[in-house]
C-alpha cells in the first residue's frame, strides 16, 4: 500500500515551499505574459492517478498493457483540440512548446534545411533560429524582423528573403510581439516559394481558443502551441496539422523525440480544452485583449513608450528609455517585483543593452484577467507602475504603491482563501 500521508506529513520542507509559492502568487500582481492561474479542475487532473501510468505509442497502438483508460483520456484531449481549433489532426503528447517545435520541424524537414523565422531580437522565440537553441544549431535559419519605423513585421523583407533563399519552411509566431500576424500574406509568400507554413501559436493559442484572435489553422500547414499561458491549462505542448502531415508528426513526437507521454498533464489539457469551449472562456479571452489595450494606453499617457504604438493581443513591450535613459529592464523589473508587481525584463527591437540587462519590459494580462480585473483596474495598475518607475528612489511612494497593489490583490484574488496550498 502506498503511503497515505500528505506532503506536509511526509516532507514538510517541500510542503512549506508549496505554501510559500502559493502565497507569492496570490500576494502580488502577476503580469508575466507566459503565466496564468489554472483552474482547480485542471490542477486536480494534472495531479491525478494518471501520474502513475506509463505508456508509449498512441491510443489503440500502445507498447504497454493496461492502457484502456489512458487511451480514452488522450483521445478525449485529441478530439477536443481538433474541434476547438478546426484541425484535421492533433498531437497532445509534447512536453513543451520547444519540443513541439522540434518534432514539427523534423517531421517534415531534414537537418540543415533552410527555415525562416522571426529574429529573437525582434520578438521571436529561441526555437525560431537562435544560435543557442537546437533550431539554430541543426537548421539553416534565416531571420526576418521589424520595420524600424512601424516596429511591425516587415513583410516586404519577408518576401524578398523567401524569394532569394527558397526556404523549406516559414515559421510565423512570436514571444514578444504585440501586433496581428498577417497569415494571408505569409501563406501567399510560402506558396510562392514552395515552403511549408508553420505557426508557433504558443503565446496566443488561448486567444484563438476564445475566438478573440483569428485561427491560424485556416492558413497554416502546422500549428504548434503550449497549453498553459493564455489557454490556462496544464503545462505542455500541442501540435495541430493538416491530415497529410499527421503520421509524420506522430512519428516525430514518438519515437522520435519523446518516450512515454505525461498522461496526468494530458488529462489537464483535456480539462482545459473543455473549459475553452464555454461562453465564459470567450468573454475572458476578449477581456484579456481589452485589458492589455487599456493598460498600454494608460502607460502611454504617462509617457512610457509602447513598442509599435500599442497592442492587438495579450502583451506589450515597454521602452524604458522614454522615461529615463539610465533605467534598465533589469532594474525596473526588480523594483516592480519588490512592490508586488511581477513581470519580466525584455529586449526591445535593436536594443543596445544585453539580453540580461535590456532596455525594456514585457507585460501580459492573462493572469490579472483570470483574477477578474477589468479596464478600471488596468488604469489603476498602470498608474502604480508609472509611479514606481518615475519615483523609484522615494521610499514613501514605493510604500504607497505596495499598499495599492495589496488592495487590488485583496479585491481580485486568483483563488479562494481556503484553496489548498494557502496558509
The 8 nearest C-alpha neighbors of each residue, nearest first, counted from 0:
[[1, 2, 3, 4, 51, 48, 5, 9],
 [2, 0, 3, 4, 5, 51, 9, 48],
 [1, 3, 4, 0, 5, 9, 6, 8],
 [4, 2, 1, 5, 0, 9, 6, 8],
 [3, 5, 2, 8, 9, 6, 7, 1],
 [6, 4, 8, 7, 9, 3, 10, 2],
 [5, 7, 9, 8, 10, 14, 4, 11],
 [6, 8, 11, 14, 5, 10, 9, 13],
 [9, 7, 5, 6, 10, 4, 11, 14],
 [10, 8, 6, 7, 5, 4, 11, 14],
 [9, 11, 6, 12, 7, 13, 8, 14],
 [12, 10, 7, 14, 13, 15, 8, 9],
 [13, 11, 15, 14, 10, 16, 7, 17],
 [12, 14, 16, 15, 11, 10, 17, 6],
 [15, 13, 11, 7, 17, 16, 12, 6],
 [14, 16, 18, 12, 13, 17, 11, 19],
 [15, 17, 19, 13, 18, 14, 20, 12],
 [18, 16, 14, 20, 19, 15, 21, 13],
 [17, 19, 420, 21, 15, 16, 20, 421],
 [18, 20, 16, 22, 17, 21, 15, 23],
 [21, 19, 23, 17, 22, 18, 16, 24],
 [22, 20, 18, 24, 19, 23, 421, 420],
 [21, 23, 19, 25, 20, 24, 26, 18],
 [24, 22, 20, 26, 21, 25, 19, 27],
 [25, 23, 21, 22, 26, 27, 20, 29],
 [24, 26, 22, 23, 27, 412, 413, 21],
 [27, 25, 23, 24, 22, 408, 405, 28],
 [28, 26, 339, 25, 340, 24, 29, 408],
 [29, 27, 340, 339, 341, 30, 408, 367],
 [28, 30, 341, 31, 366, 27, 340, 367],
 [31, 29, 342, 363, 362, 341, 364, 32],
 [32, 30, 342, 363, 33, 34, 362, 29],
 [363, 31, 33, 34, 362, 30, 314, 364],
 [32, 34, 228, 31, 202, 35, 229, 363],
 [35, 33, 228, 31, 32, 366, 227, 36],
 [34, 36, 366, 228, 231, 365, 37, 229],
 [35, 37, 366, 231, 38, 413, 369, 34],
 [38, 36, 231, 232, 41, 35, 39, 42],
 [39, 37, 41, 40, 42, 36, 231, 232],
 [38, 40, 42, 41, 43, 37, 44, 414],
 [41, 39, 43, 38, 42, 44, 270, 267],
 [42, 40, 267, 38, 44, 39, 43, 270],
 [43, 41, 45, 39, 44, 40, 46, 38],
 [42, 44, 40, 46, 45, 41, 47, 39],
 [43, 45, 267, 47, 41, 46, 42, 266],
 [46, 44, 263, 267, 264, 42, 43, 47],
 [45, 47, 43, 44, 42, 263, 50, 48],
 [46, 48, 44, 49, 45, 43, 50, 263],
 [49, 47, 50, 51, 46, 263, 52, 44],
 [48, 50, 263, 51, 47, 52, 262, 266],
 [51, 49, 263, 48, 52, 47, 262, 46],
 [52, 50, 49, 48, 53, 263, 47, 262],
 [53, 51, 49, 50, 54, 262, 48, 69],
 [54, 52, 259, 51, 55, 260, 261, 262],
 [53, 55, 259, 63, 52, 61, 56, 62],
 [56, 54, 259, 62, 61, 258, 260, 57],
 [55, 57, 61, 60, 62, 253, 54, 58],
 [56, 58, 60, 61, 59, 55, 70, 73],
 [59, 57, 70, 60, 74, 61, 73, 56],
 [58, 60, 61, 57, 70, 56, 66, 67],
 [61, 59, 57, 58, 56, 62, 55, 63],
 [62, 60, 56, 63, 55, 57, 59, 54],
 [61, 63, 55, 56, 54, 60, 64, 57],
 [64, 62, 61, 54, 65, 55, 66, 53],
 [63, 65, 66, 62, 61, 67, 54, 53],
 [64, 66, 67, 63, 68, 69, 52, 54],
 [65, 67, 69, 64, 68, 70, 63, 54],
 [66, 68, 70, 69, 65, 71, 64, 59],
 [69, 67, 71, 70, 66, 72, 65, 73],
 [68, 70, 66, 72, 71, 67, 73, 262],
 [71, 69, 58, 68, 73, 67, 72, 66],
 [70, 72, 68, 74, 69, 73, 75, 67],
 [73, 71, 75, 69, 74, 70, 266, 76],
 [72, 74, 76, 70, 75, 71, 77, 69],
 [73, 75, 77, 71, 76, 72, 70, 78],
 [76, 74, 72, 78, 73, 77, 71, 79],
 [75, 77, 269, 73, 79, 74, 78, 80],
 [78, 76, 74, 80, 75, 79, 89, 81],
 [79, 77, 75, 81, 80, 76, 74, 82],
 [78, 80, 82, 76, 81, 77, 83, 272],
 [81, 79, 83, 77, 82, 78, 76, 84],
 [80, 82, 86, 78, 85, 79, 84, 83],
 [83, 81, 79, 85, 80, 84, 78, 86],
 [82, 84, 80, 81, 85, 79, 208, 276],
 [83, 85, 86, 81, 82, 80, 208, 214],
 [86, 84, 82, 81, 83, 87, 216, 80],
 [87, 85, 81, 84, 88, 239, 240, 216],
 [86, 88, 241, 242, 240, 81, 85, 89],
 [89, 87, 240, 86, 242, 239, 241, 245],
 [90, 88, 239, 77, 238, 81, 91, 80],
 [89, 91, 238, 92, 237, 239, 77, 249],
 [90, 92, 237, 93, 89, 77, 238, 236],
 [91, 93, 260, 90, 94, 237, 236, 265],
 [94, 92, 236, 99, 95, 237, 98, 91],
 [93, 95, 235, 236, 92, 98, 96, 261],
 [96, 94, 236, 235, 98, 97, 93, 99],
 [95, 97, 236, 99, 225, 98, 224, 100],
 [96, 98, 100, 99, 95, 101, 126, 236],
 [99, 97, 101, 95, 100, 96, 93, 102],
 [98, 100, 96, 102, 97, 93, 101, 236],
 [101, 99, 103, 97, 98, 102, 104, 96],
 [102, 100, 98, 104, 103, 99, 97, 105],
 [101, 103, 251, 99, 105, 252, 100, 104],
 [102, 104, 100, 106, 101, 105, 248, 99],
 [105, 103, 101, 106, 102, 108, 107, 100],
 [104, 106, 108, 102, 107, 103, 109, 101],
 [107, 105, 247, 248, 103, 251, 104, 102],
 [106, 108, 105, 104, 103, 247, 109, 244],
 [109, 107, 105, 104, 106, 112, 110, 167],
 [108, 110, 112, 105, 111, 107, 104, 138],
 [111, 109, 137, 138, 112, 108, 105, 139],
 [110, 112, 138, 139, 137, 109, 113, 108],
 [113, 111, 138, 110, 139, 109, 114, 108],
 [112, 114, 139, 166, 140, 167, 138, 111],
 [115, 113, 140, 168, 166, 169, 167, 139],
 [116, 114, 141, 169, 140, 142, 170, 168],
 [117, 115, 170, 127, 142, 143, 169, 118],
 [116, 118, 123, 143, 142, 144, 127, 119],
 [119, 117, 142, 123, 121, 120, 144, 143],
 [118, 120, 123, 122, 121, 124, 125, 117],
 [121, 119, 118, 122, 348, 346, 349, 123],
 [122, 120, 348, 118, 119, 144, 123, 145],
 [121, 123, 175, 119, 176, 173, 174, 120],
 [124, 122, 119, 173, 117, 118, 174, 121],
 [125, 123, 127, 126, 119, 174, 173, 122],
 [124, 126, 129, 127, 132, 128, 119, 123],
 [127, 125, 134, 124, 128, 132, 129, 97],
 [128, 126, 116, 124, 125, 129, 117, 123],
 [129, 127, 135, 134, 140, 126, 130, 125],
 [128, 130, 135, 125, 132, 131, 127, 126],
 [129, 131, 135, 132, 136, 128, 134, 133],
 [130, 132, 129, 135, 133, 136, 125, 134],
 [133, 131, 134, 129, 130, 135, 125, 126],
 [132, 134, 136, 135, 137, 131, 126, 130],
 [135, 133, 128, 132, 126, 136, 137, 138],
 [134, 136, 128, 130, 129, 138, 133, 132],
 [135, 137, 133, 134, 138, 130, 132, 131],
 [138, 136, 110, 134, 133, 135, 111, 139],
 [139, 137, 111, 110, 112, 135, 134, 140],
 [138, 140, 113, 111, 112, 114, 135, 141],
 [141, 139, 114, 128, 115, 113, 138, 135],
 [140, 142, 115, 114, 116, 139, 143, 113],
 [143, 141, 118, 116, 117, 115, 140, 144],
 [142, 144, 117, 118, 157, 116, 141, 156],
 [145, 143, 118, 121, 152, 117, 153, 142],
 [146, 144, 152, 151, 150, 153, 147, 121],
 [145, 147, 153, 150, 148, 149, 151, 152],
 [148, 146, 150, 149, 145, 151, 348, 153],
 [147, 149, 146, 150, 151, 145, 307, 153],
 [148, 150, 151, 146, 147, 307, 145, 308],
 [151, 149, 307, 146, 145, 147, 148, 152],
 [150, 152, 145, 149, 146, 153, 307, 178],
 [153, 151, 145, 144, 154, 146, 150, 143],
 [152, 154, 146, 145, 156, 155, 151, 144],
 [153, 155, 157, 156, 152, 158, 184, 185],
 [156, 154, 158, 157, 153, 159, 160, 152],
 [157, 155, 159, 154, 158, 153, 160, 143],
 [156, 158, 154, 160, 155, 159, 143, 161],
 [159, 157, 161, 155, 156, 160, 188, 162],
 [158, 160, 156, 162, 161, 157, 155, 163],
 [161, 159, 163, 157, 162, 158, 164, 156],
 [162, 160, 158, 165, 164, 163, 159, 157],
 [161, 163, 159, 160, 165, 164, 158, 192],
 [162, 164, 160, 161, 165, 159, 158, 166],
 [163, 165, 161, 166, 162, 160, 113, 159],
 [166, 164, 161, 162, 192, 163, 167, 194],
 [167, 165, 113, 114, 168, 164, 194, 161],
 [166, 168, 194, 113, 114, 195, 165, 112],
 [169, 167, 195, 194, 114, 166, 196, 170],
 [168, 170, 115, 196, 114, 116, 197, 195],
 [171, 169, 116, 197, 198, 115, 196, 168],
 [172, 170, 198, 199, 197, 169, 116, 117],
 [173, 171, 199, 198, 200, 170, 123, 117],
 [174, 172, 123, 122, 175, 176, 124, 117],
 [173, 175, 123, 124, 122, 202, 176, 172],
 [174, 176, 122, 173, 123, 177, 316, 361],
 [177, 175, 122, 173, 178, 174, 315, 314],
 [176, 178, 310, 315, 314, 311, 312, 175],
 [177, 179, 311, 310, 176, 180, 312, 151],
 [180, 178, 311, 181, 177, 312, 212, 310],
 [179, 181, 182, 178, 172, 171, 152, 185],
 [182, 180, 184, 183, 185, 179, 186, 154],
 [183, 181, 185, 184, 180, 186, 218, 215],
 [182, 184, 186, 185, 181, 187, 218, 188],
 [183, 185, 187, 186, 181, 182, 188, 154],
 [184, 186, 182, 188, 187, 183, 189, 181],
 [187, 185, 189, 183, 184, 188, 182, 190],
 [186, 188, 184, 190, 185, 189, 191, 183],
 [187, 189, 191, 185, 186, 190, 158, 184],
 [190, 188, 194, 186, 191, 187, 192, 193],
 [191, 189, 193, 187, 188, 192, 186, 194],
 [190, 192, 188, 189, 193, 187, 194, 162],
 [193, 191, 189, 190, 194, 165, 162, 188],
 [194, 192, 190, 191, 189, 195, 167, 165],
 [195, 193, 167, 189, 168, 192, 166, 190],
 [194, 196, 168, 167, 169, 189, 220, 197],
 [197, 195, 169, 219, 220, 168, 170, 189],
 [196, 198, 221, 170, 222, 219, 220, 171],
 [199, 197, 171, 222, 172, 170, 200, 219],
 [198, 200, 172, 223, 201, 222, 224, 171],
 [199, 201, 224, 204, 203, 202, 198, 223],
 [202, 224, 200, 225, 199, 203, 204, 96],
 [203, 201, 200, 204, 174, 228, 33, 229],
 [202, 204, 206, 205, 200, 201, 229, 207],
 [205, 203, 207, 200, 206, 201, 202, 208],
 [230, 206, 204, 229, 208, 207, 203, 209],
 [207, 205, 209, 211, 203, 284, 208, 204],
 [206, 208, 212, 204, 210, 205, 209, 214],
 [209, 207, 205, 206, 210, 275, 204, 83],
 [208, 210, 281, 206, 284, 207, 211, 280],
 [211, 209, 207, 208, 212, 206, 281, 213],
 [210, 212, 206, 285, 209, 207, 284, 213],
 [211, 213, 207, 210, 206, 214, 209, 312],
 [214, 212, 207, 215, 210, 211, 217, 206],
 [213, 215, 216, 207, 217, 212, 84, 210],
 [216, 214, 217, 218, 219, 213, 198, 182],
 [217, 215, 219, 218, 214, 86, 222, 84],
 [216, 218, 215, 214, 219, 85, 213, 182],
 [219, 217, 216, 215, 186, 182, 183, 220],
 [220, 218, 216, 196, 221, 197, 215, 217],
 [219, 221, 196, 240, 241, 197, 195, 218],
 [222, 220, 240, 197, 219, 239, 198, 223],
 [223, 221, 198, 239, 197, 238, 199, 240],
 [224, 222, 238, 199, 237, 200, 99, 239],
 [225, 223, 201, 200, 237, 96, 236, 199],
 [224, 226, 236, 201, 96, 235, 227, 237],
 [225, 227, 232, 235, 230, 236, 234, 233],
 [226, 228, 232, 231, 234, 230, 233, 225],
 [229, 227, 33, 34, 230, 35, 231, 202],
 [230, 228, 205, 231, 365, 227, 35, 203],
 [205, 229, 231, 227, 228, 232, 226, 204],
 [232, 230, 227, 37, 229, 228, 35, 36],
 [233, 231, 227, 271, 226, 268, 230, 37],
 [232, 234, 267, 227, 268, 264, 226, 235],
 [235, 233, 227, 226, 232, 264, 95, 225],
 [234, 236, 95, 94, 226, 225, 93, 233],
 [235, 237, 95, 225, 93, 96, 94, 224],
 [236, 238, 91, 224, 223, 225, 90, 93],
 [237, 239, 223, 90, 89, 222, 99, 224],
 [240, 238, 89, 222, 88, 221, 86, 223],
 [241, 239, 221, 88, 220, 222, 86, 87],
 [240, 242, 87, 243, 220, 244, 88, 86],
 [241, 243, 245, 87, 244, 88, 240, 246],
 [242, 244, 241, 245, 246, 240, 247, 88],
 [243, 245, 242, 247, 246, 241, 248, 240],
 [246, 244, 242, 248, 247, 243, 88, 249],
 [247, 245, 249, 248, 244, 250, 243, 242],
 [246, 248, 106, 250, 244, 245, 249, 251],
 [249, 247, 251, 106, 245, 250, 246, 103],
 [248, 250, 246, 252, 251, 247, 253, 245],
 [249, 251, 253, 247, 248, 252, 254, 255],
 [250, 252, 255, 248, 102, 106, 249, 253],
 [251, 253, 256, 249, 255, 102, 250, 257],
 [254, 252, 255, 250, 257, 251, 256, 249],
 [253, 255, 250, 257, 252, 256, 258, 251],
 [254, 256, 251, 253, 252, 250, 257, 102],
 [257, 255, 252, 254, 253, 251, 102, 258],
 [258, 256, 253, 252, 254, 255, 259, 260],
 [257, 259, 253, 55, 254, 260, 256, 255],
 [260, 258, 55, 54, 53, 257, 261, 56],
 [259, 261, 92, 262, 258, 55, 54, 93],
 [262, 260, 264, 263, 265, 259, 50, 92],
 [261, 263, 265, 264, 49, 260, 266, 50],
 [262, 264, 45, 49, 50, 266, 265, 261],
 [263, 265, 45, 267, 262, 266, 261, 233],
 [264, 266, 262, 268, 267, 263, 269, 73],
 [267, 265, 263, 269, 264, 268, 44, 262],
 [266, 268, 41, 45, 264, 44, 233, 270],
 [269, 267, 265, 271, 266, 270, 232, 233],
 [268, 270, 76, 266, 272, 267, 271, 265],
 [269, 271, 273, 267, 268, 272, 41, 274],
 [272, 270, 232, 274, 268, 273, 269, 267],
 [273, 271, 275, 269, 274, 270, 79, 268],
 [272, 274, 270, 271, 275, 276, 269, 79],
 [273, 275, 271, 272, 276, 277, 270, 280],
 [274, 276, 272, 273, 280, 277, 208, 271],
 [277, 275, 273, 274, 272, 278, 280, 83],
 [276, 278, 279, 280, 275, 274, 281, 273],
 [279, 277, 281, 280, 282, 276, 275, 209],
 [280, 278, 282, 277, 281, 283, 275, 274],
 [279, 281, 283, 277, 282, 278, 275, 209],
 [282, 280, 209, 284, 278, 283, 279, 285],
 [283, 281, 279, 285, 280, 284, 286, 278],
 [282, 284, 280, 286, 281, 285, 279, 287],
 [285, 283, 281, 287, 209, 206, 286, 282],
 [286, 284, 282, 211, 287, 283, 288, 281],
 [285, 287, 289, 283, 288, 284, 290, 282],
 [288, 286, 284, 290, 285, 289, 365, 364],
 [289, 287, 291, 312, 313, 290, 286, 285],
 [290, 288, 286, 292, 291, 287, 293, 285],
 [289, 291, 293, 287, 288, 292, 374, 286],
 [292, 290, 288, 294, 293, 289, 313, 364],
 [291, 293, 295, 289, 290, 294, 310, 296],
 [294, 292, 296, 290, 295, 291, 374, 289],
 [293, 295, 377, 297, 291, 296, 292, 381],
 [296, 294, 292, 298, 293, 297, 291, 299],
 [295, 297, 299, 293, 294, 298, 292, 300],
 [298, 296, 294, 300, 299, 295, 381, 378],
 [297, 299, 301, 295, 303, 300, 296, 381],
 [300, 298, 303, 296, 302, 301, 297, 304],
 [299, 301, 297, 298, 302, 296, 303, 295],
 [302, 300, 298, 299, 303, 297, 385, 382],
 [301, 303, 299, 300, 304, 322, 298, 321],
 [304, 302, 299, 298, 321, 301, 322, 305],
 [305, 303, 318, 299, 321, 317, 306, 302],
 [304, 306, 317, 308, 316, 309, 318, 307],
 [305, 307, 308, 316, 317, 304, 318, 309],
 [308, 306, 150, 309, 149, 305, 151, 177],
 [309, 307, 305, 306, 310, 304, 149, 150],
 [308, 310, 307, 305, 295, 306, 292, 315],
 [309, 311, 177, 312, 178, 292, 315, 314],
 [312, 310, 178, 177, 179, 288, 309, 313],
 [311, 313, 288, 310, 177, 314, 178, 291],
 [314, 312, 288, 363, 291, 364, 287, 365],
 [315, 313, 363, 362, 177, 312, 32, 291],
 [314, 316, 362, 177, 361, 310, 317, 363],
 [317, 315, 361, 306, 360, 305, 362, 359],
 [316, 318, 305, 360, 359, 304, 319, 306],
 [319, 317, 359, 304, 320, 321, 305, 358],
 [320, 318, 321, 359, 322, 358, 317, 326],
 [319, 321, 324, 323, 322, 318, 326, 358],
 [320, 322, 319, 303, 304, 323, 318, 302],
 [323, 321, 320, 319, 303, 302, 324, 389],
 [322, 324, 320, 326, 325, 321, 319, 389],
 [323, 325, 320, 326, 322, 321, 319, 327],
 [324, 326, 323, 327, 320, 319, 322, 358],
 [327, 325, 323, 324, 319, 320, 330, 331],
 [328, 326, 358, 330, 329, 357, 331, 356],
 [327, 329, 344, 359, 358, 357, 331, 330],
 [328, 330, 356, 332, 327, 331, 344, 333],
 [331, 329, 333, 327, 328, 332, 334, 326],
 [330, 332, 328, 334, 333, 329, 335, 327],
 [331, 333, 335, 329, 330, 334, 344, 343],
 [334, 332, 336, 330, 331, 335, 337, 329],
 [335, 333, 337, 331, 336, 332, 330, 338],
 [336, 334, 340, 332, 338, 337, 333, 331],
 [337, 335, 341, 340, 339, 333, 338, 334],
 [336, 338, 334, 335, 339, 333, 340, 401],
 [339, 337, 401, 335, 336, 340, 400, 397],
 [340, 338, 27, 336, 337, 28, 341, 401],
 [341, 339, 336, 28, 335, 27, 338, 29],
 [340, 342, 336, 29, 30, 28, 339, 335],
 [343, 341, 31, 30, 362, 332, 340, 29],
 [344, 342, 361, 360, 332, 31, 345, 341],
 [343, 345, 360, 328, 329, 332, 359, 361],
 [346, 344, 360, 359, 361, 357, 343, 347],
 [345, 347, 357, 359, 354, 350, 358, 348],
 [346, 348, 350, 359, 349, 345, 358, 318],
 [349, 347, 121, 350, 120, 346, 122, 145],
 [350, 348, 347, 351, 120, 121, 346, 147],
 [349, 351, 347, 348, 352, 346, 358, 357],
 [352, 350, 349, 353, 358, 357, 346, 347],
 [353, 351, 357, 350, 356, 358, 354, 346],
 [352, 354, 356, 355, 357, 351, 350, 346],
 [355, 353, 357, 356, 346, 352, 345, 350],
 [354, 356, 353, 357, 329, 344, 352, 345],
 [355, 357, 329, 353, 354, 328, 352, 327],
 [358, 356, 346, 352, 328, 354, 353, 359],
 [359, 357, 327, 328, 319, 346, 318, 352],
 [358, 360, 328, 318, 345, 317, 319, 346],
 [359, 361, 344, 345, 317, 328, 316, 343],
 [360, 362, 316, 345, 343, 315, 344, 317],
 [363, 361, 30, 314, 315, 32, 31, 342],
 [32, 362, 364, 314, 30, 313, 31, 365],
 [363, 365, 367, 313, 366, 287, 291, 30],
 [366, 364, 368, 229, 287, 367, 35, 363],
 [367, 365, 35, 369, 368, 364, 36, 29],
 [366, 368, 370, 369, 364, 365, 372, 29],
 [369, 367, 371, 372, 365, 370, 366, 287],
 [368, 370, 366, 371, 367, 365, 36, 413],
 [369, 371, 413, 367, 368, 411, 372, 412],
 [372, 370, 368, 369, 411, 373, 367, 412],
 [373, 371, 368, 376, 367, 370, 411, 374],
 [372, 374, 376, 375, 290, 377, 371, 368],
 [373, 375, 377, 376, 290, 293, 378, 289],
 [376, 374, 378, 377, 373, 379, 372, 293],
 [375, 377, 379, 378, 374, 373, 372, 380],
 [378, 376, 380, 374, 294, 379, 375, 381],
 [377, 379, 381, 375, 376, 380, 297, 294],
 [380, 378, 376, 382, 377, 381, 383, 375],
 [381, 379, 377, 383, 382, 378, 376, 384],
 [382, 380, 378, 384, 383, 379, 298, 297],
 [381, 383, 385, 379, 380, 384, 386, 378],
 [382, 384, 380, 386, 381, 385, 400, 387],
 [385, 383, 381, 387, 382, 386, 380, 388],
 [384, 386, 382, 388, 387, 383, 389, 381],
 [387, 385, 383, 389, 384, 388, 390, 382],
 [386, 388, 391, 384, 385, 390, 389, 383],
 [387, 389, 385, 391, 386, 390, 384, 331],
 [388, 390, 386, 387, 391, 385, 322, 323],
 [391, 389, 387, 392, 386, 393, 388, 396],
 [390, 392, 387, 388, 393, 389, 397, 334],
 [391, 393, 390, 394, 397, 389, 396, 387],
 [394, 392, 396, 395, 391, 390, 397, 398],
 [393, 395, 397, 396, 398, 392, 391, 390],
 [396, 394, 398, 397, 393, 399, 400, 392],
 [395, 397, 399, 398, 393, 394, 400, 390],
 [398, 396, 400, 394, 399, 395, 401, 387],
 [397, 399, 401, 395, 396, 400, 394, 402],
 [400, 398, 396, 402, 397, 401, 403, 395],
 [401, 399, 403, 397, 402, 398, 383, 404],
 [400, 402, 338, 404, 398, 403, 399, 397],
 [401, 403, 405, 399, 400, 404, 398, 406],
 [404, 402, 400, 406, 405, 401, 399, 407],
 [403, 405, 401, 407, 406, 402, 400, 408],
 [404, 406, 402, 408, 403, 407, 409, 401],
 [407, 405, 403, 409, 404, 408, 410, 402],
 [408, 406, 410, 404, 409, 405, 411, 403],
 [407, 409, 411, 405, 410, 412, 406, 404],
 [410, 408, 406, 407, 411, 412, 405, 26],
 [409, 411, 407, 408, 406, 412, 405, 372],
 [410, 412, 408, 370, 409, 407, 371, 413],
 [413, 411, 408, 414, 370, 409, 25, 410],
 [414, 412, 370, 25, 411, 36, 369, 415],
 [413, 415, 412, 418, 416, 25, 370, 417],
 [416, 414, 418, 417, 412, 413, 421, 419],
 [415, 417, 418, 414, 421, 422, 412, 419],
 [418, 416, 415, 419, 421, 422, 414, 420],
 [417, 419, 415, 416, 421, 414, 420, 39],
 [420, 418, 421, 417, 422, 18, 416, 21],
 [419, 421, 18, 21, 418, 17, 422, 22],
 [422, 420, 18, 419, 418, 21, 22, 417],
 [421, 18, 420, 22, 417, 416, 419, 19]]
